[in-house]
Amino acid sequence: MTARLAAWSRSVVSLAVRAWGGWRGASWPIRTAIAGGVVLLALGVGLAGTWAAGSDADSRWSAGSPGTDYGPGPGPEHEGPNPGRADDPSQGTQAGSAVTPPAFVQDFAQQPGTGRQGPAPSPTAGVEIAEGTDGCDHAYGGRDVCVPWEFPAGVTDKCGWLAQRGFKPLKIEGGRDRHALDRNTDGTACGPGD
């Protein structure tokens, strides 16, 4: 295993020397590519070193605390739960290999001299909303009808435009006719005679 690692290291050094020679005479985009290659090469060297060494360092961390699985085996001094380890009942339930900490309870609601408050009274006044806020002129046909607050530019026959979109004659609410759709003043916009 060591001979294989040494041969691999020599080839890496040889490649690095060639890359350095190419770096000095290369343009900016090629230098960027070479730098990226060197970074990937360094990552490869690190991974290969870990693989070649056959390290089991990660296995020491799998129980949630480093090094507790290594050392003297169970004996009289190790009887019962081990604080900080997964078998300690005071540590709560486990989620994977990590120990779940106890819940943190906020105590700001238990201040002295404070009592429980009941619901606040419902508001009695309505909310004022400016006309045209929703893009509709509700003076025509009631609250559930939406005659546009502003007709599209270039529309000269507003009643014809509304009829094309399925509007029938509309009762005028509140006596206000902003769009002048009730020419005969009978209280119905876009009705017969308008």
Backbone as CSV, one residue per row, in Angstrom:
resi,resn,N_x,N_y,N_z,CA_x,CA_y,CA_z,C_x,C_y,C_z
1,MET,0.830,-1.194,0.000,0.000,0.000,0.000,0.873,1.257,0.000
2,THR,1.972,1.245,0.775,2.858,2.398,0.866,3.594,2.631,-0.447
3,ALA,4.017,1.569,-1.149,4.710,1.715,-2.433,3.773,2.337,-3.462
4,ARG,2.525,1.923,-3.441,1.544,2.480,-4.369,1.334,3.968,-4.098
5,LEU,1.275,4.357,-2.832,1.113,5.751,-2.459,2.339,6.568,-2.875
6,ALA,3.554,6.013,-2.718,4.775,6.726,-3.100,4.829,6.944,-4.608
7,ALA,4.445,5.932,-5.402,4.429,6.082,-6.866,3.410,7.131,-7.279
8,TRP,2.302,7.100,-6.635,1.254,8.077,-6.959,1.715,9.495,-6.608
9,SER,2.384,9.652,-5.472,2.892,10.961,-5.051,3.916,11.500,-6.040
10,ARG,4.814,10.616,-6.556,5.804,11.065,-7.545,5.114,11.570,-8.807
11,SER,4.078,10.877,-9.251,3.379,11.329,-10.461,2.672,12.662,-10.207
12,VAL,2.181,12.875,-9.011,1.524,14.144,-8.670,2.538,15.277,-8.692
13,VAL,3.727,15.036,-8.152,4.775,16.063,-8.141,5.192,16.389,-9.562
14,SER,5.332,15.371,-10.399,5.705,15.578,-11.787,4.665,16.427,-12.509
15,LEU,3.401,16.134,-12.276,2.323,16.932,-12.881,2.347,18.373,-12.374
16,ALA,2.637,18.552,-11.096,2.680,19.897,-10.530,3.806,20.712,-11.156
17,VAL,4.975,20.089,-11.380,6.108,20.788,-12.005,5.751,21.195,-13.427
18,ARG,5.112,20.291,-14.184,4.688,20.622,-15.545,3.660,21.751,-15.543
19,ALA,2.751,21.709,-14.595,1.728,22.757,-14.503,2.377,24.107,-14.217
20,TRP,3.391,24.130,-13.349,4.073,25.383,-13.040,4.755,25.948,-14.280
21,GLY,5.378,25.104,-15.080,6.016,25.564,-16.309,4.994,26.125,-17.284
22,GLY,3.858,25.477,-17.400,2.800,25.970,-18.271,2.182,27.243,-17.748
23,TRP,2.139,27.386,-16.458,1.538,28.564,-15.822,2.287,29.846,-16.195
24,ARG,3.603,29.781,-16.156,4.406,30.980,-16.391,4.221,31.525,-17.786
25,GLY,4.019,30.684,-18.800,3.910,31.169,-20.172,2.480,31.219,-20.683
26,ALA,1.488,30.997,-19.824,0.093,30.897,-20.280,-0.640,32.223,-20.155
27,SER,-1.733,32.349,-20.932,-2.590,33.538,-20.841,-3.516,33.401,-19.635
28,TRP,-4.304,34.467,-19.363,-5.163,34.502,-18.175,-6.182,33.369,-18.133
29,PRO,-6.950,33.065,-19.199,-7.923,31.960,-19.090,-7.262,30.610,-18.841
30,ILE,-6.088,30.421,-19.438,-5.405,29.144,-19.241,-4.860,29.065,-17.824
31,ARG,-4.385,30.192,-17.292,-3.913,30.203,-15.894,-5.055,29.860,-14.945
32,THR,-6.251,30.375,-15.241,-7.414,30.069,-14.398,-7.717,28.581,-14.439
33,ALA,-7.644,27.993,-15.631,-7.903,26.558,-15.762,-6.856,25.748,-15.014
34,ILE,-5.607,26.173,-15.108,-4.533,25.457,-14.407,-4.729,25.563,-12.896
35,ALA,-5.112,26.750,-12.413,-5.334,26.923,-10.971,-6.462,26.012,-10.493
36,GLY,-7.538,25.912,-11.293,-8.624,25.000,-10.936,-8.154,23.563,-10.899
37,GLY,-7.304,23.201,-11.851,-6.768,21.844,-11.870,-5.911,21.558,-10.653
38,VAL,-5.126,22.551,-10.225,-4.280,22.368,-9.042,-5.144,22.165,-7.801
39,VAL,-6.233,22.922,-7.713,-7.129,22.767,-6.557,-7.729,21.364,-6.554
40,LEU,-8.212,20.910,-7.709,-8.771,19.561,-7.783,-7.707,18.514,-7.468
41,LEU,-6.497,18.751,-7.918,-5.399,17.833,-7.656,-5.122,17.751,-6.154
42,ALA,-5.122,18.911,-5.490,-4.881,18.915,-4.046,-5.980,18.155,-3.311
43,LEU,-7.230,18.328,-3.748,-8.313,17.568,-3.129,-8.124,16.076,-3.338
44,GLY,-7.697,15.712,-4.542,-7.450,14.298,-4.834,-6.354,13.724,-3.971
45,VAL,-5.278,14.502,-3.758,-4.179,14.048,-2.914,-4.680,13.815,-1.492
46,GLY,-5.494,14.717,-0.995,-6.015,14.560,0.360,-6.896,13.337,0.498
47,LEU,-7.772,13.128,-0.471,-8.645,11.954,-0.422,-7.851,10.661,-0.569
48,ALA,-6.861,10.678,-1.467,-6.049,9.479,-1.661,-5.247,9.173,-0.398
49,GLY,-4.744,10.199,0.257,-3.991,9.981,1.494,-4.866,9.365,2.568
50,THR,-6.088,9.833,2.675,-7.010,9.264,3.662,-7.330,7.817,3.315
51,TRP,-7.557,7.565,2.036,-7.879,6.204,1.601,-6.698,5.261,1.817
52,ALA,-5.492,5.738,1.460,-4.309,4.885,1.559,-3.955,4.594,3.010
53,ALA,-4.180,5.548,3.882,-3.836,5.346,5.289,-4.827,4.421,5.977
54,GLY,-6.024,4.279,5.384,-7.029,3.396,5.988,-7.467,3.889,7.343
55,SER,-7.628,5.182,7.490,-7.940,5.782,8.777,-9.335,5.405,9.244
56,ASP,-9.446,5.116,10.541,-10.751,4.856,11.129,-11.115,5.961,12.117
57,ALA,-10.572,7.162,11.886,-10.806,8.271,12.810,-12.283,8.625,12.888
58,ASP,-13.002,8.500,11.782,-14.412,8.871,11.801,-15.235,7.955,12.685
59,SER,-14.817,6.709,12.832,-15.594,5.779,13.640,-15.576,6.171,15.111
60,ARG,-14.574,6.925,15.540,-14.510,7.354,16.940,-15.564,8.392,17.253
61,TRP,-16.075,9.069,16.250,-17.054,10.132,16.471,-18.479,9.646,16.294
62,SER,-18.700,8.428,15.905,-20.039,7.966,15.566,-20.966,7.892,16.769
63,ALA,-20.469,7.758,17.978,-21.334,7.638,19.144,-21.739,8.984,19.706
64,GLY,-21.303,10.078,19.125,-21.704,11.393,19.581,-20.687,12.077,20.461
65,SER,-19.735,11.350,21.005,-18.691,11.976,21.795,-17.375,11.303,21.438
66,PRO,-16.329,12.088,21.191,-15.083,11.518,20.701,-14.369,10.676,21.746
67,GLY,-13.910,9.501,21.323,-13.019,8.709,22.138,-13.647,7.965,23.286
68,THR,-14.961,8.047,23.520,-15.527,7.358,24.675,-15.629,5.874,24.467
69,ASP,-15.611,5.409,23.196,-15.688,3.983,22.938,-14.326,3.325,23.032
70,TYR,-13.274,4.097,23.193,-11.917,3.551,23.253,-11.413,3.674,24.675
71,GLY,-10.842,2.684,25.162,-10.321,2.726,26.524,-10.740,1.469,27.256
72,PRO,-10.707,1.493,28.580,-11.014,0.295,29.343,-12.444,-0.159,29.082
73,GLY,-12.629,-1.447,29.056,-13.955,-2.015,28.833,-14.809,-1.882,30.070
74,PRO,-15.995,-2.479,30.025,-16.880,-2.377,31.178,-16.270,-3.045,32.399
75,GLY,-16.430,-2.433,33.465,-15.922,-2.955,34.727,-16.723,-2.327,35.847
76,PRO,-16.318,-2.533,37.080,-17.097,-1.981,38.182,-17.161,-0.456,38.141
77,GLU,-16.082,0.191,37.645,-16.101,1.656,37.604,-16.933,2.194,36.444
78,HIS,-17.336,1.318,35.513,-18.104,1.759,34.357,-19.539,1.253,34.396
79,GLU,-20.010,0.799,35.519,-21.369,0.283,35.607,-22.347,1.454,35.571
80,GLY,-23.513,1.220,35.007,-24.559,2.244,34.944,-24.367,3.159,33.744
81,PRO,-25.271,4.105,33.607,-25.197,5.011,32.451,-23.971,5.900,32.505
82,ASN,-23.486,6.228,31.352,-22.301,7.056,31.203,-22.755,8.465,30.859
83,PRO,-22.538,9.493,31.699,-23.013,10.840,31.388,-22.459,11.342,30.065
84,GLY,-23.336,11.940,29.271,-22.925,12.483,27.985,-22.993,11.479,26.859
85,ARG,-23.304,10.226,27.174,-23.376,9.188,26.146,-24.827,8.869,25.860
86,ALA,-25.031,8.104,24.804,-26.377,7.780,24.349,-27.159,6.967,25.358
87,ASP,-26.480,6.202,26.270,-27.198,5.359,27.212,-27.547,6.093,28.507
88,ASP,-27.332,7.397,28.565,-27.654,8.176,29.754,-29.130,8.569,29.691
89,PRO,-29.991,8.078,30.617,-31.415,8.389,30.540,-31.722,9.865,30.778
90,SER,-30.822,10.606,31.396,-31.088,12.027,31.635,-30.907,12.874,30.389
91,GLN,-30.453,12.272,29.296,-30.188,13.032,28.077,-31.402,13.132,27.169
92,GLY,-32.514,12.529,27.496,-33.710,12.626,26.661,-33.686,11.583,25.564
93,THR,-34.553,11.770,24.574,-34.655,10.802,23.491,-33.586,11.054,22.464
94,GLN,-33.303,10.024,21.676,-32.262,10.145,20.670,-32.858,10.415,19.308
95,ALA,-32.166,11.221,18.522,-32.501,11.445,17.116,-31.274,11.069,16.330
96,GLY,-31.262,9.894,15.747,-30.069,9.420,15.050,-28.997,9.128,16.076
97,SER,-27.798,9.646,15.854,-26.731,9.424,16.813,-26.556,10.626,17.744
98,ALA,-27.327,11.691,17.535,-27.203,12.882,18.373,-28.204,12.800,19.525
99,VAL,-27.842,13.331,20.664,-28.707,13.328,21.828,-29.540,14.603,21.805
100,THR,-30.862,14.462,21.990,-31.760,15.610,21.975,-31.715,16.300,23.331
101,PRO,-31.449,17.598,23.365,-31.408,18.304,24.646,-32.822,18.484,25.202
102,PRO,-32.934,18.742,26.498,-34.261,18.963,27.077,-34.870,20.253,26.524
103,ALA,-36.193,20.317,26.564,-36.907,21.484,26.032,-36.598,22.719,26.876
104,PHE,-36.482,23.868,26.221,-36.273,25.136,26.915,-37.623,25.825,27.031
105,VAL,-38.116,25.970,28.234,-39.437,26.543,28.464,-39.285,28.028,28.739
106,GLN,-39.990,28.846,27.972,-39.980,30.296,28.171,-40.858,30.631,29.381
107,ASP,-40.364,31.444,30.294,-41.133,31.756,31.495,-41.605,33.204,31.552
108,PHE,-41.577,33.914,30.434,-41.956,35.324,30.470,-43.444,35.521,30.771
109,ALA,-44.288,34.532,30.522,-45.722,34.678,30.773,-46.064,34.461,32.241
110,GLN,-45.122,34.016,33.053,-45.385,33.742,34.462,-44.836,34.841,35.363
111,GLN,-44.920,36.075,34.899,-44.405,37.185,35.691,-45.370,37.487,36.833
112,PRO,-44.858,37.872,37.985,-45.744,38.151,39.124,-46.616,39.380,38.854
113,GLY,-47.840,39.322,39.338,-48.752,40.461,39.221,-49.490,40.540,37.897
114,THR,-49.323,39.588,37.049,-50.052,39.609,35.777,-51.157,38.569,35.820
115,GLY,-52.270,38.939,35.273,-53.408,38.018,35.219,-53.777,37.743,33.780
116,ARG,-54.664,36.817,33.649,-55.118,36.449,32.324,-56.042,37.527,31.785
117,GLN,-55.839,37.922,30.535,-56.686,38.938,29.924,-57.714,38.274,29.039
118,GLY,-58.916,38.833,29.065,-59.981,38.317,28.221,-59.862,38.883,26.813
119,PRO,-60.758,38.473,25.939,-60.706,38.984,24.570,-61.062,40.473,24.515
120,ALA,-60.451,41.176,23.596,-60.745,42.597,23.406,-62.112,42.737,22.735
121,PRO,-62.799,43.839,22.988,-64.118,44.016,22.370,-63.990,44.138,20.850
122,SER,-64.997,43.640,20.155,-65.006,43.732,18.699,-65.182,45.173,18.275
123,PRO,-64.559,45.580,17.198,-64.739,46.954,16.732,-66.171,47.163,16.246
124,THR,-66.698,48.346,16.523,-68.081,48.638,16.124,-68.137,49.497,14.872
125,ALA,-67.095,50.260,14.619,-67.089,51.133,13.444,-66.599,50.355,12.234
126,GLY,-67.127,50.681,11.082,-66.684,50.052,9.848,-65.345,50.615,9.399
127,VAL,-64.783,50.014,8.403,-63.516,50.452,7.847,-63.802,51.232,6.580
128,GLU,-63.273,52.425,6.500,-63.478,53.257,5.315,-62.447,52.903,4.253
129,ILE,-62.926,52.553,3.068,-62.056,52.261,1.938,-62.410,53.231,0.833
130,ALA,-61.401,53.880,0.293,-61.640,54.875,-0.752,-62.257,54.221,-1.982
131,GLU,-63.139,54.961,-2.644,-63.764,54.453,-3.867,-62.722,54.184,-4.933
132,GLY,-62.939,53.144,-5.715,-62.042,52.823,-6.807,-60.795,52.080,-6.393
133,THR,-60.644,51.786,-5.103,-59.454,51.093,-4.632,-59.310,49.730,-5.286
134,ASP,-60.436,49.044,-5.492,-60.396,47.716,-6.105,-60.499,47.760,-7.624
135,GLY,-60.529,48.980,-8.212,-60.605,49.112,-9.666,-62.016,49.079,-10.204
136,CYS,-63.018,49.079,-9.305,-64.409,48.989,-9.724,-65.173,50.229,-9.289
137,ASP,-66.171,50.591,-10.072,-67.124,51.645,-9.698,-68.407,50.943,-9.294
138,HIS,-68.628,50.805,-7.996,-69.769,50.056,-7.470,-71.049,50.877,-7.446
139,ALA,-71.051,52.061,-8.031,-72.286,52.850,-8.120,-73.218,52.285,-9.184
140,TYR,-72.755,51.339,-9.969,-73.559,50.723,-11.018,-73.829,49.264,-10.668
141,GLY,-75.095,48.897,-10.454,-75.489,47.506,-10.293,-75.287,46.903,-8.919
142,GLY,-74.776,47.594,-7.950,-74.629,47.052,-6.599,-73.194,46.671,-6.273
143,ARG,-73.053,46.072,-5.076,-71.713,45.779,-4.554,-71.007,44.644,-5.275
144,ASP,-71.759,43.729,-5.855,-71.130,42.557,-6.475,-70.880,42.731,-7.969
145,VAL,-71.128,43.927,-8.508,-70.909,44.203,-9.923,-69.691,45.102,-10.038
146,CYS,-68.829,44.792,-11.001,-67.593,45.566,-11.163,-67.575,46.247,-12.524
147,VAL,-68.106,47.456,-12.564,-67.931,48.308,-13.741,-66.580,48.975,-13.550
148,PRO,-65.724,48.983,-14.555,-64.370,49.509,-14.353,-64.376,50.964,-13.857
149,TRP,-63.479,51.239,-12.922,-63.317,52.609,-12.428,-62.815,53.488,-13.560
150,GLU,-61.923,52.969,-14.352,-61.416,53.652,-15.545,-61.551,52.701,-16.726
151,PHE,-62.199,53.136,-17.786,-62.307,52.308,-18.994,-60.975,52.357,-19.745
152,PRO,-60.697,51.317,-20.533,-59.447,51.319,-21.304,-59.388,52.512,-22.262
153,ALA,-58.165,52.968,-22.524,-57.986,54.106,-23.430,-58.548,53.755,-24.803
154,GLY,-59.209,54.712,-25.426,-59.757,54.518,-26.765,-61.190,54.018,-26.790
155,VAL,-61.786,53.685,-25.640,-63.181,53.225,-25.607,-64.081,54.457,-25.678
156,THR,-64.875,54.521,-26.741,-65.805,55.660,-26.905,-67.222,55.247,-26.551
157,ASP,-67.634,54.046,-26.874,-68.971,53.543,-26.542,-68.851,52.650,-25.309
158,LYS,-69.005,53.226,-24.122,-68.824,52.484,-22.868,-69.926,51.440,-22.683
159,CYS,-71.168,51.767,-23.049,-72.252,50.777,-22.925,-72.021,49.603,-23.865
160,GLY,-71.541,49.855,-25.064,-71.224,48.780,-26.004,-70.093,47.908,-25.479
161,TRP,-69.092,48.521,-24.890,-67.964,47.781,-24.312,-68.452,46.865,-23.199
162,LEU,-69.343,47.378,-22.309,-69.895,46.570,-21.220,-70.770,45.444,-21.775
163,ALA,-71.580,45.720,-22.797,-72.468,44.701,-23.380,-71.651,43.562,-23.989
164,GLN,-70.526,43.868,-24.615,-69.662,42.835,-25.191,-69.118,41.898,-24.111
165,ARG,-69.044,42.352,-22.910,-68.510,41.561,-21.797,-69.594,40.961,-20.918
166,GLY,-70.852,40.995,-21.411,-71.946,40.317,-20.712,-72.713,41.153,-19.710
167,PHE,-72.467,42.447,-19.636,-73.207,43.290,-18.699,-74.595,43.566,-19.271
168,LYS,-75.608,43.508,-18.413,-76.979,43.871,-18.749,-77.204,45.294,-18.254
169,PRO,-78.351,45.920,-18.516,-78.617,47.244,-17.949,-78.447,47.236,-16.431
170,LEU,-77.821,48.285,-15.905,-77.433,48.357,-14.494,-78.183,49.468,-13.774
171,LYS,-78.702,49.145,-12.590,-79.347,50.155,-11.760,-78.267,51.047,-11.171
172,ILE,-78.517,52.353,-11.163,-77.547,53.293,-10.596,-77.807,53.403,-9.098
173,GLU,-76.768,53.128,-8.311,-76.847,53.169,-6.849,-76.380,54.528,-6.352
174,GLY,-77.142,55.160,-5.480,-76.727,56.411,-4.856,-76.873,57.636,-5.743
175,GLY,-77.479,57.515,-6.923,-77.721,58.682,-7.780,-76.475,59.278,-8.417
176,ARG,-75.380,58.601,-8.448,-74.147,59.143,-9.029,-73.809,58.370,-10.296
177,ASP,-73.625,59.088,-11.406,-73.331,58.488,-12.710,-72.019,59.063,-13.228
178,ARG,-70.900,58.572,-12.713,-69.573,59.085,-13.086,-69.272,58.950,-14.562
179,HIS,-69.686,57.845,-15.164,-69.336,57.564,-16.556,-70.374,58.068,-17.553
180,ALA,-71.422,58.704,-17.066,-72.509,59.212,-17.926,-73.092,58.077,-18.769
181,LEU,-73.449,56.973,-18.118,-74.029,55.826,-18.804,-75.556,55.883,-18.832
182,ASP,-76.153,56.812,-18.093,-77.614,56.965,-18.050,-77.985,58.287,-18.719
183,ARG,-78.050,58.260,-20.041,-78.293,59.510,-20.790,-79.726,59.999,-20.649
184,ASN,-80.683,59.105,-20.479,-82.080,59.541,-20.355,-82.503,59.738,-18.908
185,THR,-81.597,59.608,-17.974,-81.787,59.831,-16.532,-82.998,59.083,-15.966
186,ASP,-83.129,57.803,-16.360,-84.228,57.005,-15.804,-83.765,56.131,-14.642
187,GLY,-82.494,56.243,-14.214,-81.958,55.480,-13.068,-81.360,54.156,-13.481
188,THR,-81.322,53.857,-14.791,-80.736,52.616,-15.287,-79.653,52.948,-16.308
189,ALA,-78.441,52.496,-16.014,-77.307,52.745,-16.929,-77.324,51.721,-18.029
190,CYS,-77.050,52.171,-19.253,-76.978,51.332,-20.438,-78.292,50.572,-20.677
191,GLY,-79.392,51.238,-20.320,-80.707,50.644,-20.541,-81.292,51.132,-21.882
192,PRO,-82.548,50.776,-22.140,-83.181,51.253,-23.367,-83.244,52.771,-23.415
193,GLY,-82.866,53.346,-24.497,-82.882,54.792,-24.670,-81.588,55.481,-24.277
194,ASP,-80.580,54.757,-23.790,-79.317,55.405,-23.401,-78.342,55.416,-24.554
